[in-house]
Amino acid sequence: MEIRNNTYTLRNCRYIVNPTGEIRKSENIVIQNGIIKSVGRELEGDEIDCSDYIVIPGLVNSHTHSPMTVLRGYYDDAELEDWLNKIWEFEKTKFTKELMKIGSELAILEMLGNGTTAFVDMYFNPDQVAELAEKYKIRAFAGYTFLDSLFDPYEIDKKQRRLKKNEYFVPIINVHSIYAVSENTLKIAKQLAEELQTWIHIHVSETRKELYTIKKRNGLFPVEYLAKLGLVNQKLQMVHLGWVASWEIETIKRNGSTVTYCPTSNMKLATGGSFPFKEMLKNGINITLGTDGTASNNSLDMFQEMKIGVLLQRQMYWNVETKAIDLFQSSTINGYRLLGIKGGLIKEGYVGDLVLIDSHFVYPLSQDKLFSHLVYYVDGRYVSKVIVNGIIHDKDNILRILAEKVKLLENSYLDSTNP
């Protein structure tokens, strides 16, 4: 499935596009032992002709639920609370570990094929995700999920401590949401994150009802409440934030937390509110982008998510302050900043995580139109090769394996995924 040599050159790349706005034309990228050694005129090792490719940094899907790929189309056209109740019922009665693994495997193949080189996952099978990430050579960040209605928090704590890192997998702490766990569970998660030196990944302020529920229960808005417990810091990733006050944005800025925007899922589940992208950006907050799970998107295509992310902001604010490059940054360099990896730029010393896009049908193609095309026109179908840690994945091979896994799902498990 993959090709890896110690040193090789992506020769004569048609365009090399960085999220800083830098664009280079007809230059080479030398990769050695999974790291970018040089960008320019140097040639070293095996040479791969890239004269037909636009090369961009790998995309980071900063929030998803990989096993739920098997639930694509399971319960559409429902608002969040109703949808969650239906999903939780399925998880309690039908979602076997075997089915979860198939779902994660399908998601990984789909994401790789669409140009995703790393993803942050929230579900119940991080042990399987770790195994699959190593198998398919994609960067994965996941952990067991604190969710009091399904799991004893002390059991989650024990299981999380046994979860091991590998070359492609890093354990993180998943907490479903403030409303789905007790204050004691949040304190357990905080202590665990500190001891394991990792970050907490949590849904926050997704709906108006959630905001009112937390305010009534604790006397504080969600971000305020997390701050009171000492969770709002550089080791916190908050997802959604469609209902957040200006003073909460100040709290996020002051404490250096990361926020994750999931525009498609929020619209599909009718969560209302508005993710304050431009306010977050002006405050220097690290904004990342995620698809959410396929049961609520229903796609894992980060190119589509970038486009929808820009357009939704423009529709909400009645202006064009949010630019294509802003979402491109959220999907690349900002995502790698969250992961704690020197990546997201095509630059010497950065990880060799790259996406090669077939330029034949990206037209009319000129340097000044590249960011427009990458965000508003291109989607995962234009991806030809994906490089993770220097390993080259060919799109045709990914699609072949994906087709085999889809056939397995349909032949053996289709009845299990019906409502």
Secondary structure as the mmCIF struct_conf table of DSSP 4:
data_model
#
loop_
_struct_conf.conf_type_id
_struct_conf.id
_struct_conf.beg_label_comp_id
_struct_conf.beg_label_asym_id
_struct_conf.beg_label_seq_id
_struct_conf.end_label_comp_id
_struct_conf.end_label_asym_id
_struct_conf.end_label_seq_id
STRN STRN1 GLU A 2 ILE A 3
BEND BEND1 ASN A 6 ASN A 6
STRN STRN2 THR A 7 VAL A 17
TURN_TY1_P TURN_TY1_P1 PRO A 19 THR A 20
BEND BEND2 GLY A 21 GLY A 21
STRN STRN3 ILE A 23 GLN A 32
TURN_TY1_P TURN_TY1_P2 ASN A 33 GLY A 34
STRN STRN4 ILE A 35 GLY A 40
BEND BEND3 ARG A 41 ARG A 41
BEND BEND4 GLY A 45 GLY A 45
STRN STRN5 ASP A 46 ASP A 49
TURN_TY1_P TURN_TY1_P3 SER A 51 ASP A 52
STRN STRN6 TYR A 53 PRO A 57
HELX_LH_PP_P HELX_LH_PP_P1 GLY A 58 GLY A 58
STRN STRN7 LEU A 59 THR A 64
HELX_RH_3T_P HELX_RH_3T_P1 SER A 66 LEU A 71
TURN_TY1_P TURN_TY1_P4 ARG A 72 GLY A 73
BEND BEND5 TYR A 74 TYR A 75
BEND BEND6 ASP A 77 ASP A 77
HELX_RH_AL_P HELX_RH_AL_P1 LEU A 80 THR A 93
TURN_TY1_P TURN_TY1_P5 LYS A 94 LYS A 94
HELX_RH_AL_P HELX_RH_AL_P2 LYS A 97 GLY A 113
TURN_TY1_P TURN_TY1_P6 ASN A 114 GLY A 115
STRN STRN8 THR A 116 MET A 122
BEND BEND7 TYR A 123 PHE A 124
HELX_RH_AL_P HELX_RH_AL_P3 PRO A 126 TYR A 136
TURN_TY1_P TURN_TY1_P7 LYS A 137 LYS A 137
STRN STRN9 ARG A 139 GLY A 143
HELX_LH_PP_P HELX_LH_PP_P2 TYR A 144 TYR A 144
STRN STRN10 THR A 145 PHE A 146
TURN_TY1_P TURN_TY1_P8 ASP A 148 LEU A 150
BEND BEND8 PHE A 151 PHE A 151
HELX_RH_AL_P HELX_RH_AL_P4 PRO A 153 ARG A 162
STRN STRN11 ASN A 166 ASN A 166
TURN_TY1_P TURN_TY1_P9 GLU A 167 TYR A 168
STRN STRN12 PHE A 169 PRO A 171
STRN STRN13 ILE A 173 SER A 177
BEND BEND9 ILE A 178 ILE A 178
TURN_TY1_P TURN_TY1_P10 TYR A 179 ALA A 180
BEND BEND10 VAL A 181 VAL A 181
HELX_RH_AL_P HELX_RH_AL_P5 GLU A 183 LEU A 196
TURN_TY1_P TURN_TY1_P11 GLN A 197 GLN A 197
STRN STRN14 ILE A 200 VAL A 204
BEND BEND11 SER A 205 SER A 205
BEND BEND12 THR A 207 THR A 207
HELX_RH_AL_P HELX_RH_AL_P6 ARG A 208 ASN A 218
BEND BEND13 GLY A 219 LEU A 220
HELX_RH_AL_P HELX_RH_AL_P7 PRO A 222 LYS A 228
TURN_TY1_P TURN_TY1_P12 LEU A 229 GLY A 230
BEND BEND14 ASN A 233 ASN A 233
TURN_TY1_P TURN_TY1_P13 GLN A 234 LYS A 235
STRN STRN15 LEU A 236 HIS A 240
BEND BEND15 GLY A 242 TRP A 243
HELX_RH_AL_P HELX_RH_AL_P8 SER A 246 ASN A 255
TURN_TY1_P TURN_TY1_P14 GLY A 256 GLY A 256
STRN STRN16 THR A 258 TYR A 261
HELX_RH_AL_P HELX_RH_AL_P9 PRO A 263 LYS A 268
TURN_TY1_P TURN_TY1_P15 LEU A 269 ALA A 270
BEND BEND16 GLY A 273 GLY A 273
HELX_RH_AL_P HELX_RH_AL_P10 PHE A 277 LYS A 282
TURN_TY1_P TURN_TY1_P16 ASN A 283 GLY A 284
STRN STRN17 ASN A 286 LEU A 289
TURN_TY1_P TURN_TY1_P17 THR A 294 ALA A 295
BEND BEND17 SER A 296 ASN A 297
HELX_RH_AL_P HELX_RH_AL_P11 MET A 302 TYR A 317
TURN_TY1_P TURN_TY1_P18 TRP A 318 TRP A 318
BEND BEND18 ASN A 319 ASN A 319
BEND BEND19 THR A 322 THR A 322
HELX_RH_AL_P HELX_RH_AL_P12 ALA A 324 SER A 331
TURN_TY1_P TURN_TY1_P19 THR A 332 THR A 332
HELX_RH_AL_P HELX_RH_AL_P13 ILE A 333 LEU A 339
TURN_TY1_P TURN_TY1_P20 GLY A 340 GLY A 340
BEND BEND20 LYS A 342 LYS A 342
BEND BEND21 GLY A 344 LEU A 345
BEND BEND22 LYS A 347 LYS A 347
TURN_TY1_P TURN_TY1_P21 GLU A 348 GLY A 349
BEND BEND23 TYR A 350 TYR A 350
STRN STRN18 VAL A 351 VAL A 351
STRN STRN19 LEU A 354 ASP A 358
TURN_TY1_P TURN_TY1_P22 HIS A 360 PHE A 361
BEND BEND24 VAL A 362 VAL A 362
BEND BEND25 PRO A 364 PRO A 364
HELX_RH_3T_P HELX_RH_3T_P2 GLN A 367 LYS A 369
HELX_RH_AL_P HELX_RH_AL_P14 LEU A 370 TYR A 376
TURN_TY1_P TURN_TY1_P23 TYR A 377 TYR A 377
HELX_RH_3T_P HELX_RH_3T_P3 GLY A 380 TYR A 382
STRN STRN20 VAL A 383 VAL A 388
TURN_TY1_P TURN_TY1_P24 ASN A 389 GLY A 390
STRN STRN21 ILE A 391 ASP A 394
HELX_RH_AL_P HELX_RH_AL_P15 LYS A 395 SER A 412
TURN_TY1_P TURN_TY1_P25 TYR A 413 TYR A 413
HELX_RH_3T_P HELX_RH_3T_P4 LEU A 414 THR A 417
#
